[in-house]
Amino acid sequence: MKAVRVHEPGGPEVLRYEDIPVPEPGPGEARVRLEASGVNFIDTYHRSGLYKLPLPATLGCEGAGVVDAVGPDVTGLEPGARVAYAAPTTGAYAEFVTVSAARLVRLPEGIDARTGAAVMLQGMTVHYLTHSTYPLKPGEVALVHAAAGGLGLLLVQVAKRLGARVIGTVSTEEKARMAREAGADDVILYTQQDFEAEVRRLTGGRGVDVVYDSVGKTTAERSLNCLRTRGYLVLFGNASGPAPPIDPLTLMAKGSLFLTRPLLAHYTQTPEEIAWRAGDLFAWIRSGALRVRIAHTFPLAQAAEAHRTLQGRGVIGKIVLVP
Ligand SMILES: NC(=O)c1ccc[n+]([C@@H]2O[C@H](COP(=O)([O-])OP(=O)(O)OC[C@H]3O[C@@H](n4cnc5c(N)ncnc54)[C@H](OP(=O)(O)O)[C@@H]3O)[C@@H](O)[C@H]2O)c1
């Protein structure tokens, strides 16, 4: 089968589109014939070596398609089932992937494979950020960085659904328009405006209840200055590079703040937790309450181009690969 693999860490040019054997499902696993795979920032961390993988490795943590074989001990899942998944394991930039059957969810009627592959990883992340890491309550104020990214557009919609007021940051006017369309109440062009000062102004000096910060290096320290006393910084990504270390005494000095650095794998530990998060997402999509915007669809062979596009900040929504 065809797969996109990394043999040594580096830029998008290290991605190789090559032939490898079709994997065999082991105990507890299913093999999925992929119809679409999601492109996520974590794939660029795996490619660059920021997050280490044993090499060579097939990239990709998210996909959707049809179960084609099941390994020993797998019950309740038959060949032909339409499924989607997001997992800490890689292998989705390929025609087939083997995945722990416990991580697969069935795609309901009306949700196609591209949508499934587009929403599982970012959508379940948005679910845990807003329902578990910092459960948002009506009337609270959330600052969402990169509000027009793949994850950002989903986060804005879900935060609004929970009744929060959302302030988004974005780099361009076009992204500002899309973030507003997703429901953001206020949008700051953080490439032109001082977002700290703007947040203080927009909140009458109080600060926000929570900052969801996936940008990292260029925003994290200043995000602390946007919080109310005892507010929460949820630092969950490295789009501009990893955030610098933060001294616990800084958290005290800036108002007894809370800091967490969560990861999807730790919030999708059981099939029940996965079913809850994915079930909510699918229900919202089917009712029209959550819109999933697929910005680009690339052939699997053009995964390098997909990475350049994602890292070039040009994407409004999600990138999907199709084998
Ligand atoms: N911890 C978890 O469980 C988890 C799970 C999923 C995703 N994430 C994180 O969520 C973030 C969003 O992921 P995504 O796949 O949806 O990507 P994305 O938001 O579509 O793209 C990243 C965005 O970050 C912004 N950005 C700011 N500085 C940047 C820079 N120097 N280079 C590139 N982008 C920059 C850009 O928006 P502007 O142009 O508007 O600035 C860009 O569109 C990533 O940091 C990812 O690691 C974390």
The ligand as an SDF file (V2000), in Angstrom:
LIG
                    3D

 48 52  0  0  0  0  0  0  0  0999 V2000
   -3.1010   19.2980   23.3670 N   0  0  0  0  0  0  0  0  0  0  0  0
   -3.9610   18.7120   22.5800 C   0  0  0  0  0  0  0  0  0  0  0  0
   -4.6350   17.7580   22.9960 O   0  0  0  0  0  0  0  0  0  0  0  0
   -4.1410   19.2140   21.1730 C   0  0  0  0  0  0  0  0  0  0  0  0
   -4.9740   18.5230   20.2900 C   0  0  0  0  0  0  0  0  0  0  0  0
   -5.1850   19.0580   19.0180 C   0  0  0  0  0  0  0  0  0  0  0  0
   -4.5490   20.2240   18.6350 C   0  0  0  0  0  0  0  0  0  0  0  0
   -3.7060   20.8430   19.5120 N   0  0  0  0  0  0  0  0  0  0  0  0
   -3.0270   22.0830   19.1350 C   0  0  0  0  0  0  0  0  0  0  0  0
   -3.9790   22.9970   18.6290 O   0  0  0  0  0  0  0  0  0  0  0  0
   -3.3380   23.8780   17.7260 C   0  0  0  0  0  0  0  0  0  0  0  0
   -4.1890   24.0450   16.5040 C   0  0  0  0  0  0  0  0  0  0  0  0
   -4.0550   22.9150   15.6940 O   0  0  0  0  0  0  0  0  0  0  0  0
   -4.6770   22.8810   14.2460 P   0  0  0  0  0  0  0  0  0  0  0  0
   -4.2310   21.5910   13.6580 O   0  0  0  0  0  0  0  0  0  0  0  0
   -6.1190   23.2040   14.3380 O   0  0  0  0  0  0  0  0  0  0  0  0
   -3.9340   24.0610   13.5190 O   0  0  0  0  0  0  0  0  0  0  0  0
   -4.5120   25.4750   13.0620 P   0  0  0  0  0  0  0  0  0  0  0  0
   -5.1250   26.1500   14.2230 O   0  0  0  0  0  0  0  0  0  0  0  0
   -5.3430   25.2910   11.8440 O   0  0  0  0  0  0  0  0  0  0  0  0
   -3.1940   26.2180   12.6510 O   0  0  0  0  0  0  0  0  0  0  0  0
   -2.4030   26.8460   13.6330 C   0  0  0  0  0  0  0  0  0  0  0  0
   -2.7010   28.3330   13.7140 C   0  0  0  0  0  0  0  0  0  0  0  0
   -1.8330   28.9000   14.6840 O   0  0  0  0  0  0  0  0  0  0  0  0
   -1.6180   30.2370   14.3580 C   0  0  0  0  0  0  0  0  0  0  0  0
   -0.1970   30.5800   14.4680 N   0  0  0  0  0  0  0  0  0  0  0  0
    0.3010   31.5620   15.2540 C   0  0  0  0  0  0  0  0  0  0  0  0
    1.6290   31.6390   15.1190 N   0  0  0  0  0  0  0  0  0  0  0  0
    1.9770   30.7040   14.2070 C   0  0  0  0  0  0  0  0  0  0  0  0
    3.2210   30.3310   13.6260 C   0  0  0  0  0  0  0  0  0  0  0  0
    4.3740   30.9420   13.9610 N   0  0  0  0  0  0  0  0  0  0  0  0
    3.2330   29.3390   12.7160 N   0  0  0  0  0  0  0  0  0  0  0  0
    2.1010   28.7180   12.3700 C   0  0  0  0  0  0  0  0  0  0  0  0
    0.8890   29.0330   12.8710 N   0  0  0  0  0  0  0  0  0  0  0  0
    0.8320   30.0200   13.7930 C   0  0  0  0  0  0  0  0  0  0  0  0
   -2.1380   30.4780   12.9490 C   0  0  0  0  0  0  0  0  0  0  0  0
   -3.3250   31.2470   13.0410 O   0  0  0  0  0  0  0  0  0  0  0  0
   -3.2100   32.8360   12.8120 P   0  0  0  0  0  0  0  0  0  0  0  0
   -2.6740   32.9940   11.4300 O   0  0  0  0  0  0  0  0  0  0  0  0
   -4.5800   33.3670   12.9720 O   0  0  0  0  0  0  0  0  0  0  0  0
   -2.2470   33.3220   13.8540 O   0  0  0  0  0  0  0  0  0  0  0  0
   -2.4390   29.0880   12.4340 C   0  0  0  0  0  0  0  0  0  0  0  0
   -3.5120   29.0700   11.5520 O   0  0  0  0  0  0  0  0  0  0  0  0
   -1.9200   23.3510   17.5140 C   0  0  0  0  0  0  0  0  0  0  0  0
   -1.0440   24.0890   18.3280 O   0  0  0  0  0  0  0  0  0  0  0  0
   -2.0170   21.9190   18.0140 C   0  0  0  0  0  0  0  0  0  0  0  0
   -0.7890   21.4350   18.4910 O   0  0  0  0  0  0  0  0  0  0  0  0
   -3.5010   20.3470   20.7590 C   0  0  0  0  0  0  0  0  0  0  0  0
  1  2  1  0
  2  3  2  0
  2  4  1  0
  4  5  1  0
  4 48  2  0
  5  6  2  0
  6  7  1  0
  7  8  2  0
  8  9  1  0
  8 48  1  0
  9 10  1  0
  9 46  1  0
 10 11  1  0
 11 12  1  0
 11 44  1  0
 12 13  1  0
 13 14  1  0
 14 15  2  0
 14 16  1  0
 14 17  1  0
 17 18  1  0
 18 19  2  0
 18 20  1  0
 18 21  1  0
 21 22  1  0
 22 23  1  0
 23 24  1  0
 23 42  1  0
 24 25  1  0
 25 26  1  0
 25 36  1  0
 26 27  1  0
 26 35  1  0
 27 28  2  0
 28 29  1  0
 29 30  1  0
 29 35  2  0
 30 31  1  0
 30 32  2  0
 32 33  1  0
 33 34  2  0
 34 35  1  0
 36 37  1  0
 36 42  1  0
 37 38  1  0
 38 39  2  0
 38 40  1  0
 38 41  1  0
 42 43  1  0
 44 45  1  0
 44 46  1  0
 46 47  1  0
M  CHG  2   8   1  16  -1
M  END
$$$$
